[in-house]
Amino acid sequence: MRGKPLLLITAILLVFAAGLMSGCTKTPLDTLRQQVRKKPNDPSAHNNLAYHLTELKRYQEALDEYNKSLELRPDDFLAKNNKGHILFLMGRYEDAIAIFKELLKTYPNRGDVLANLAVCYHSMGNLQEAKIYYEKALKISPKHKPAREGYEKLKQDLAREKKK
C-alpha cells in the first residue's frame, strides 16, 4: 500500500489545504469521488478512492471500490492484496485467506502475502497454520518487520498455550 497511493493522497491533501485557504470546501474524498465519476473505467481511480476510504475506516465502501477495480483489471496485485487486507479488517478472515491464497498461486515468493496469511490464521487462533506461514514469509523476506513482530507474538502465544 506504499508508494503511488500514498503520493496521490499526499498530493490531494495539499490541494485540499490550498483549497481551504482560497475558500473552497472540497474534501479529498470529494476529489477522489470526482475522479471516479470522470473516469469510471479507470481501475486506478477506484483503487485510490478505496485506499482513502480504508484510511477513513469506511471498509465496506472501500471493499466495493476494490471490487469495481478488480472487475476492470482482474489481475491487479495491489487491488487484490488490499481487498484481502480490507476483508481482514472487517473480521472476514476466511475470505481474506482465500484472496491471499489466490495471490500465492501467481506470486508464490511474496513474503508480504505469506505474512498476511500468517496474520489471518493467527487472528483466528489457528496458531500452527500461522507458524507455517510466518516461517515461510521470514524465509523469503527475513527483514519483513510485520512478519518478524507477528512471529515473536506467535511464539509467546504458543508458549502460553503449551502451559495450559
Buried (B, 14 or more C-beta within 10 A) or exposed (E): EEEEBEEBBEEBBEBBEEBEEEEEEEBBBBBBBEBBEEEEEBBBBBBBBBBBBBBEEBBEBBBBBBBBBBEBBEEBEBBBBBBBBBBBBBEBBEBBBBBBEEBBEEBEEBBBBBBBBBBBBBBBEBBEBBBBBBBBBBEBBEEBEBBBEBBEBBEEBBEEEEEE
